[in-house]
Amino acid sequence: MNVEYKATLQMLVPMIIQTIVTRKNLSAIEAVKLFYVSELYSKLENEKTKLWHLSPLALFELLEIELNTGKIIFPTEA
């Protein structure tokens, strides 16, 4: 993972975690655990998926789909 991409994730992940906390009414610890074990997070770590360009809210919505269906449905722009 290159330095620029790592910096992008370091800014994006806390915003996603905060969205999870707010939208799902979870503690920060619960939100972190939920996110880091998700397939979405593993895909987000891969720069080539281009998921990093989505907003924290859009990424949260992808996480919700994953939690409800067990699948990640990539948006057409990703």
C-alpha positions, 0 to 999 in steps of 0.5 A: 500500500503506497503512502498516499493511499494509506493517508487516504484510508487514515482519513476515510476510515474514521468517517465511516466508523462515525457514520456506523456509530450514528446510523446504527447506534453502536459504540465506537468499539462495536463499530470498529469491530463491525467494520474491520471484519467486513468484506467491505473493509478488505475491499477498501484496503485494495486501492484497485477497487476504487472504493476509496473515492466513495463518500463515507455515507455511500460506503456505509450503505455498501456495508449495510447491503453486505450485512443484509445480503452477505454480498458487496454490490459495487456501484457502477462508478466504482 
